[in-house]
Amino acid sequence: MKKLLILAASTALINGCIYGTVQDANTGSGIQAAKVSVINGNCYGNGCGFPEATDSSGLYVFDAYGDRNGDANTKLILPANGQEAVTLRVSKPGYYSRTFYHKPKYRTVTYDGADYQISETPIVYLCPYGSIDSDGDTICNDAETRYGTDPYNSDTDGDRLSDAAEIFGYDGVDIRYYGADPLRKTVLIEADYYADFKPDQAALDQVIQSFADAPVNNPDGSTGITLAIHLDDQIASADVDPDLNPVWSDFDVIKNKYFETRRDKLFHYALFADQILSAGYSGISRGIPAHDFVVSLGAWPTPGGTTQQQAGTLMHEFGHNLGLRHGGNENANRKLNYISVMSYDYQMPGLTINGTTGIVDYSRLKINAVSSTINEFSAMSGYGGTTESHLDEYSVRRNGVWLSGTASENLDVNNNGVLQNSVSLTAANASQNDWDNISFAAGGSIGDGHLGLSAELDSMLLQVQSMPSYMVEPCLTPDSQ
């Protein structure tokens, strides 16, 4: 068996074969003699002067080992300098060509006693000339049927990432690498950080899992949202601004240097910093909804925050990016009937559900309005599918204090140890299920160029309804928990 073509010892573990198949969108059969060319990328080996051709099954292989195509046609394909993906183009006379982006994600396979690193590209269904593309997303109707996407909707799963972008990538970025799927909702964050404030992986994982568990339906029959957090660059010490004051002009100096503009329509951008405005605020969103946010726990008792505080603040500030306010659909904070990490009462400690503490989650409950008095015995009630049994699972926190009882009964609202028929409190409007009200468009800042007209109109409406950055106040401080 041949050895992998190795450029240097440092690259030995990331090099390998890139392969895929090309099929006819109409018949589903493999296309022979289709050309697969490297449009942008670095090629190393003896066969770099010409494209690959598919075999009778539609298979092509950029062979970095020489085992399949021979020593005279070895090709090791890597992203070009300054790029994060290889740009490939598939062409065949009689068909529309297809350009796509591929960031190699290698897996190891063993064959005949030897290990090989291989990376699979998406299946490319080439569309014959004259094929119809009803939604204008560059994927013809027959190909959409093969992929399982909706030929009349450029964004089948409604996450503001077009079907084309989730299959083939967009503007040099392969979001499929991060788990994007046209049949399952996906949100993407690039996060950079100051040296002393790198978030704990456990905090990121906690938020990722909360999104995966979300009560949100997808076209593939699954529930949940794929949240991919690309923890990227440590900000160089020379670029660190310890207090970000003024916030967004100082923030932009960092963002413009570390965040690639090609990602702008696909990824939210987060910065884990020290402080904002030198005031100990936990973080801030650049609007509601918005594209950018800051987590700034440097002045907290545990500088940078505990794992729990990091998870709660990340989910809280990102919630603002997704259109959620401190009262869900309104700015009223610490509402008794709103149990969500978006409320200051739950941002840091998390929710307590069935006795399990520290759960970071948006509201899953629809709770009726409460008046200026409440019966502590019967507590609160739900609507729109939220039942008493749902409410009975949730503990309630008011003004930083956990109350005995549950949201459905025997709730000691004034925390005096005695249940009463009438206790005064601040009236609150009915609360929402946050997961039903996520804004994937982020005020129009997320959404690639293959989305259809209806998605563009939705984006315009969201921009009109959004809260701009100058109206958004920094969030929680250590003494306001």
N, C-alpha and C positions, 0 to 999 in steps of 0.2 A: 504494500500500500504506500501511496505517496504521502509525504509530509506536507502540511499546510505551508503555503507561501508566506514567509515571515519577513517583514521589513526590518524589524528590530525587536529585541527581546521584550521591550516594554509594550509592544502591541500584540504579542502572541496570543493573548487571551481574548482579544476583541475582533480578530479577523476570521473570515470564513466565507462560505458560499451564500450567495443570494439567489433564490430561485422562486418560480411562480408558474402559473398557467394562464394561457390566453384562450378564450372560448368565444364562439359565435353567440351573440346575444339572442338571436332568433331561434337557433336550433339547440344551443347548449353544448354542441360538440366542440372538440379541440380544433384550433386553427393551426395548420402546419405552415412553416416558413414565414410566420410573422416576425418582424424585426423588433428587437428590444435594444434600444440605444441609450447610452449614458449621456444625458444632456448637460448635467452639472454634477461633477464628482471627480474624485481622483481614482485612476485605474493603474494598477501595478501588475506587471506580468507580460508574457510574450504575446498575448492575444488582444492587446488593448486597441489595436488599430481598426477594429471592425466590430459591428454589433453582434449580439447573440441572435440565433434563429430558433424558433420553436420546432419541436419534433412533431411527429404525427399525432401525438396526444395533446399537443398544445403546450408542452413543458419546455421551459428554458432554464438554464443554470449558468450563472457566472461562477465558473469553477476555479476556486482558489487553490485547489489541491492538485489538479491535473489528472485525477482518476477517471473523470467522466469524459472530458473533452481533449485530454492529452496534454503533454508538456508544451506543445506549440500554441496552445490556446488557454493558458492560465490567465485568470482575471481576478484580482482582488480589488473590490469596489468599496471605497470609503467616501464619506462626505468630504467635499472640498473644504479647504481652509476657510473659516468664518461661516460655514454653513452647518446646519444640524441634520440635514437629510440629503440623500442622493436623489437627483432628479432623473427619472427614467421616462422614455417615450416608447409606446408600442404602436407599430404601424403595419399596414398590409393593404395592398391595392384593393379597392372596392369597399373599404371600411374607413370610418372616421378614426383618426388616430386618438390615442389617449396618453396624456402626460400625468404622471403621479409622482409623489414624494415618498421616499422610504428611508426611515431611520432604522438601521439594522438592529434587531433584537435577537441575539443568537441563543440557540439552545443546542445542547450536545446530543448527538445520536451516535450510536455504536454500530459499526458495520464491519463484519469479518475481522473482529478483534481490535479495530482501530476506532478512535473517537474523532468525530467531525463536528465542527461548528457550522450551523446552518441558520439562515434567516429567511422566512417566507414572506413574500409580498402578497397583497390582496389579489384574488382572482380578477382578471381583467376580461370583461365581456365587451368585445368590440362590436360596434353597431354598424351594420351595412349602410351604405349610402342610401339616403331617403328615409331612414328611420325617424320616427316621430318622438320628440321630447316635449311632452305636454306641459311640464312645469318649468322648463327652461333652466334646469340645474346641470346641464351637460351630460346627463345620463339618459339614454333613450328609454322609452317605455318598456321595451322587451328586456333590457338590462335591469331596469328597476324590478321587474317581475322576478328575475333571477336572484337579485339581492334581497328580495322580500320587502322592498320599500314601496312607498306610494307614488305611482307615476304622476299624480296630480297634486303632489305636495312636496316642495323642495326640501322640507324639513320634517320628515315623517314622525320623529319622536318629539318635536316641539321644543328643542333645547337651544335654538338659535345657532346651531352648527349644522350646516346643510348636509344632506345625504352625501353629496359629492365630497365635501371636506372630510367627513367622517370615514369615508372609504379610501379616498385618494390623497388626502392632505390638502393644504391650501397655502399658497404663497411661500413655498419652501419649508413648510412645517408639516410633519407627519403626526397628526394627533391620534391616529390609530395606535401609535407606539405607546401612548399614555392611557389606552383603554377605550378610546372613543368608538362608538358603535351607533350606526344610524337607527337602530331599533331599541336603543336604551339611552335615556337621558344622561348627558355628561356635562360636568362643569370642570373647568381647568383653572388652576392658580399657579403662577410662578411666584415663589417666595425667596427673597434675598434677606440677608441678616447681618447685623453687626457682630463682631467677633465674640463678644461676651453674651450675646443674646440669641444664639442659635436655638430654635425651638426643639424641645424634646421630641424624638420620633414617636414616643408613646402619646404625646398630645396630638400630633398630626393624625396618628392612627385612630384615635378616639373620634375625631371629627369625621374622618373618612368613613368609619363604621356607622356613624350616625346618619350620614347621607345614604349609605348602602341599605340601611334599615328603614329609610323613609317610606311612609305610606303613599307612594306615588306610582301609578301604573304606567307600564311601557308597552309599546306595540309588540314586543316579543313575548309578552305574557308575564314578564318578571315584574317585581316591584323594587323601588329604590332608585337612587341616583348614583352614578359613578362620579365620585369626586377624585380628581387626580391633582396632587400637590407636588409640583416640581420644585424641591428645595435646591436652589441653584447656587448663587454666588455669595461668598462672604465679602462684604464691602471692605475694600482696602482701608487701612487706618487713615490714610491721607484724605479719603473721601467721606469719612464719618462726620456727621453733624450731630452732636450730642443732644441738642434740644429741638431741632426742627422748628425754628421760629423765625419767620412765618412758616407755617407748616408746608403748604403745597409748593411754594417756590423753592424751598430747600429740598423738599421731596423730589421735585422734578429734576434737580441737578443730578441726583443719584439715579433716578429712573432713566433719564436720557442716556446715561452711560452704561447701565447694566441690563436694561430691558430692551430686547430686540423689537424694532417696530413691526417686523413681519408677524409677530405674535399678537399684535394689538387687538385684532378682531376675534381672537380665539381664547386668550388667557386673561384672567384678572391678574393684577399685580399687587403683591403684598410685601411690606417691609417690616421686619422685626427689628425695631430700633430701641434706643435708650429711652428718651423722653420726647414729648411734644410740648412746646410752649413752656418748658421748665416747670411744669405744674403737677406732675405725677399722674396725668391722665392715662387710662389703660389703653386707649387707642382712639382712632377716628376713621370714618369712612369719607370718601371724597364727594359724597352726595348720597341721596337715597332715591332710586337705586344708583349704582355707580360702578366704575371699573377698578378703582384703586382703594387700598386701605392700609392703615398702619396699626401694628400691635406694639405698644410702648410701655413695658412693665419694668423699666429700669429703676424707678424710684420706689418700687414696692418692697415690703419687708424682705422677701426673697427676690433679690435683683433679677429681673427677667421673668419672674413669676414661677410658681410651682407648676408641675405638669397639669394639674387641674385648672389653675388660673390661665395658663396658656391655651388650653383646649377651649375653655369657656369664652375667652376673649377673642380667639380666632373665629369661633363660630358666631359670636355676637357681631363683630365688625363685618364679617363676610355676609351675615344676614342683612346688614344695612346695604351692602352692595347688591343684594338680591331683592331689595325693595321693602324689607321689613323695618318697622320702627319700634320704639320702645314699648308701645302698646299694641304691636302687631300692625294694624292698619291706621293707627293714630299715634301722636307723640306722647300721650299720657303715659307716665312711667309708674311702675310699682302698682299696677292695677291688681286688686285682689283676685279677680276672675281671669287673669291672663298668666298662665303658667308656661313660661318660655324662657330660654336663655337670653332672649332679647330684653327681658325685664332685668333691671339692676338687682332685683331680689334673687335672681337665679344665675346671673352671668358668671359669678365666681364659684359658688358652691355646686352649681348644677341642680338638676331636678332630683327629687326622691320619689320613686315609683315602686309601689309594693315593697317598701322598706329598703330598696336598693338606692344608695346615695350616689351623688356625683355624676348623674347622667346628663350629658350635654345634648340638648334637643330643642327644636322649635316646638311651638304649640301644636298638639294634635287634637285639641279639644275645642269645641264650640260651646262657650258658656254664656248663658243669658246675662243680661245687664243686672247689676246690683244697684239698689236704691241707697238712700242715705242711712237706712237701718237694715239690719239683717237678723234673721232668726238663726242663732248658732246651732240649734238642734238639727234643722233641715239644711243649713248652709246654702250651697249653690245648686243650680240645675242646668242641664244642657239642652241643646237644640240641634237640629240637623244631623242626627245620628249619634250624638254624644249622649250616652245613657248614664244613669246613676251608678251602674257598676263600673263604667269607665272612670267617673269622677272619684269613686271610692278608692281607686288605685293610687291617687295622687295626694302627697302631702303638700301643705301650703305654707309659704313664707311671706311675712308681711313686715315691711320696713326693716329688713335685716334679721328678723327673728322667726324661727320655725314655730308653727302653732301646733298644738295637739289637735287630734281629729283628722279628718280628710276633707277634700273639696266637696264631698256629698253630704256629710253629717258630722254632728258633734264637734264643730270647728270653733275653737276658743279664739275668736277673732281679736278680742282685746287682751288676750293673754293674762287673764286674772285668775285662772284656775276654776272659774265657775261658769257653767253654761247658762245662757240667758235667752229669753224669747225675743229680745230687741236690744241690739247694740248699734251705736252710731258709727258710721264710717264714711269715707268719701265715695260718693256714687261713681259708678263706672259703666261705660257702654258695653254692650255685648262684645265678647272676644272672638277671634277667628282661629281657624285651623291654619297655621302659617304655611304648612306644606302645600296647601291648596292655592297659595297666593304668591309663590316664588316668581320673581321676574328674571327669567333667563337672559333677557335682552340687556339687562343692566342699564336701562335708560337709553338704549340704542347704541351703546358702546361695544357690545358683543354682537357679532353677526357677520359672516363672511359674504363675499360677493356673489355666491351662487344661490342665495336665498331669493324667493320669489317676491312678487309685488305685495301680496297680503302680509308677508313678514315685514316688509319695509314700512307699510302703513301702521302695523302694530308698534314698530319701533318709534315712529313719529309720535304716536299717541302716548307712549311711555315717557318720551322726552318732555312732553307738555305736562304730564302729571308728576314728574320727578321733583325732588327737593335738591337744589344745587348746593355745591360745596360750601358757599359762604353762609348758608343757613343751617349747616350741620354743626352741632356743638361736640367738643371732645367728650368721651365717655368717662365712666366710673373712675374715682380716685380711691386711694386706700382708706380714707376716713369717711367715705360715703357708701360703704358696703351695707 
